[in-house]
Amino acid sequence: MLGNRWEEKSTEHGIDAHILVTHYHWDHIQGIPFFHPFYQSQNRFHFYSFQSKYLGPESLRKVLEAQVASPYFPVNLSMMTAAREFQEISGGDQFEVNGTRVTARWLNHPQGCLGYRLDTPGGSIVYAPDNEPGVPEFDENLRQLAAGADVLICDAQFSPEQLATSRKGWGHSSWLECVKLARQAKAQNLFLFHHDPDSSDKMVDGYLLAAREEFKPSWAAMEGMTISLSEKGVDVALRDSRVGQRRRLRFSATISGIGEDGKSFEEKATVRDMSLHGAYLALTNRPALQSDVRVIIEASAADNHPSLLSLRGTVVYTEPATEKYKTGVGVLFVEDEDRTRD
């Protein structure tokens, strides 16, 4: 997705980008051979990562070569015609990239991992991937890295219960530890990421709701989410999720949820179109992104007896509606217990 977006915006001069690699585990590097801009000669990429004690000098170059070596990949490294430069760094290093100060710190993860802080003219971003709390040296590294950050992207793979028992020592964290860090560091926004593959959307929703109870400006990272920093603050946008076969319609429903001001609301609204995946609503209130809403629709049963269909949804985008003083709201329906009632 990122490669395609960059290609759409690139010029004849190509892409000149800097890539910060945190560590060499497969889930963090497996997309590299499929990144299309690497195969275009007008592009240039600068890679940064640490020297692994298992690989020695030029560790990242060796990792990339091994990824595409026969018989593991049908295309060898010579087909990646974009210029590549590799720079080895270590925890504690600081350097400048086009007006952005980059700081690296060691995190607590098997075989080593770097966390990064980017101080840009528009604000600060901290990327704190694979890290398990509990070792004072690494905990302090992370607190220093995250201090006052506008955006803190934090490993929240496990539940607090898993982290304390079956997943202890695996090198990851939980939503609760991320919340503690955000509070201690006085971060402005917390983004939970590195979701466990065994966690359902419902479980991640639950982690997010629990995190927001403790630290209101919390978010759950998702595919297509964009975070923009400027002197005006942090802006979050979610990808348009209006997918599936849809039907144009107009009927009334009762909507309840949490507004951008943090207050609960309930109102009668118009459902504009709907699918099995979600709905488009016109509301007077403007619900917060990634907040839960309840959509209650009055339907007719087979015996013409009215029945209330209650659906739980997540707000995935908002936009100005065609009516004055209304907000168009995209809702993605999520798993819920059967709330249909007579």
TAPECOR-V381535 format. One record per residue. N is the residue number from 0. RES is the residue in one small letter. BURIAL is I if it has 16 or more other C-alpha atoms within 10 Angstrom, else O. Layout:
# TAPECOR-V381535
N|RES|BURIAL + N|RES|BURIAL
This chain:
# TAPECOR-V381535
0|m|O + 1|l|O + 2|g|O + 3|n|O + 4|r|O + 5|w|O + 6|e|O + 7|e|O + 8|k|O + 9|s|O + 10|t|O + 11|e|O + 12|h|O + 13|g|I + 14|i|I + 15|d|O + 16|a|O + 17|h|I + 18|i|O + 19|l|O + 20|v|I + 21|t|I + 22|h|I + 23|y|I + 24|h|O + 25|w|O + 26|d|O + 27|h|O + 28|i|O + 29|q|O + 30|g|O + 31|i|O + 32|p|I + 33|f|O + 34|f|O + 35|h|I + 36|p|I + 37|f|I + 38|y|I + 39|q|I + 40|s|O + 41|q|I + 42|n|I + 43|r|I + 44|f|I + 45|h|O + 46|f|I + 47|y|I + 48|s|I + 49|f|I + 50|q|I + 51|s|I + 52|k|O + 53|y|O + 54|l|O + 55|g|O + 56|p|O + 57|e|O + 58|s|I + 59|l|I + 60|r|I + 61|k|O + 62|v|O + 63|l|I + 64|e|O + 65|a|O + 66|q|I + 67|v|I + 68|a|O + 69|s|O + 70|p|O + 71|y|O + 72|f|O + 73|p|O + 74|v|O + 75|n|I + 76|l|I + 77|s|O + 78|m|O + 79|m|I + 80|t|O + 81|a|I + 82|a|O + 83|r|O + 84|e|O + 85|f|I + 86|q|O + 87|e|O + 88|i|O + 89|s|I + 90|g|I + 91|g|O + 92|d|O + 93|q|O + 94|f|O + 95|e|O + 96|v|O + 97|n|O + 98|g|O + 99|t|I + 100|r|O + 101|v|I + 102|t|I + 103|a|I + 104|r|I + 105|w|I + 106|l|I + 107|n|I + 108|h|I + 109|p|O + 110|q|O + 111|g|I + 112|c|I + 113|l|I + 114|g|I + 115|y|I + 116|r|I + 117|l|I + 118|d|I + 119|t|I + 120|p|O + 121|g|O + 122|g|I + 123|s|I + 124|i|I + 125|v|I + 126|y|I + 127|a|I + 128|p|I + 129|d|I + 130|n|I + 131|e|I + 132|p|I + 133|g|O + 134|v|O + 135|p|O + 136|e|O + 137|f|I + 138|d|I + 139|e|O + 140|n|I + 141|l|I + 142|r|O + 143|q|O + 144|l|I + 145|a|I + 146|a|I + 147|g|I + 148|a|I + 149|d|I + 150|v|I + 151|l|I + 152|i|I + 153|c|I + 154|d|I + 155|a|I + 156|q|I + 157|f|I + 158|s|I + 159|p|I + 160|e|O + 161|q|O + 162|l|I + 163|a|O + 164|t|O + 165|s|O + 166|r|I + 167|k|O + 168|g|I + 169|w|O + 170|g|I + 171|h|I + 172|s|I + 173|s|I + 174|w|I + 175|l|I + 176|e|I + 177|c|I + 178|v|I + 179|k|O + 180|l|I + 181|a|I + 182|r|I + 183|q|O + 184|a|I + 185|k|O + 186|a|I + 187|q|I + 188|n|I + 189|l|I + 190|f|I + 191|l|I + 192|f|I + 193|h|I + 194|h|I + 195|d|O + 196|p|O + 197|d|O + 198|s|O + 199|s|O + 200|d|O + 201|k|O + 202|m|O + 203|v|I + 204|d|I + 205|g|O + 206|y|I + 207|l|I + 208|l|I + 209|a|I + 210|a|I + 211|r|I + 212|e|O + 213|e|O + 214|f|I + 215|k|I + 216|p|O + 217|s|I + 218|w|I + 219|a|I + 220|a|I + 221|m|O + 222|e|O + 223|g|O + 224|m|O + 225|t|O + 226|i|O + 227|s|O + 228|l|I + 229|s|O + 230|e|O + 231|k|O + 232|g|O + 233|v|I + 234|d|O + 235|v|O + 236|a|O + 237|l|I + 238|r|O + 239|d|O + 240|s|I + 241|r|I + 242|v|O + 243|g|O + 244|q|O + 245|r|O + 246|r|O + 247|r|O + 248|l|O + 249|r|O + 250|f|O + 251|s|O + 252|a|I + 253|t|I + 254|i|I + 255|s|I + 256|g|I + 257|i|I + 258|g|I + 259|e|O + 260|d|O + 261|g|O + 262|k|O + 263|s|O + 264|f|O + 265|e|I + 266|e|O + 267|k|O + 268|a|I + 269|t|I + 270|v|I + 271|r|I + 272|d|O + 273|m|I + 274|s|I + 275|l|O + 276|h|I + 277|g|I + 278|a|I + 279|y|I + 280|l|I + 281|a|I + 282|l|I + 283|t|I + 284|n|I + 285|r|I + 286|p|I + 287|a|I + 288|l|I + 289|q|I + 290|s|I + 291|d|I + 292|v|I + 293|r|I + 294|v|I + 295|i|I + 296|i|I + 297|e|I + 298|a|I + 299|s|O + 300|a|O + 301|a|O + 302|d|O + 303|n|O + 304|h|O + 305|p|O + 306|s|O + 307|l|I + 308|l|I + 309|s|I + 310|l|I + 311|r|I + 312|g|I + 313|t|I + 314|v|I + 315|v|I + 316|y|I + 317|t|I + 318|e|O + 319|p|O + 320|a|O + 321|t|O + 322|e|O + 323|k|O + 324|y|O + 325|k|I + 326|t|I + 327|g|I + 328|v|I + 329|g|I + 330|v|I + 331|l|I + 332|f|I + 333|v|I + 334|e|O + 335|d|O + 336|e|O + 337|d|O + 338|r|O + 339|t|O + 340|r|O + 341|d|O
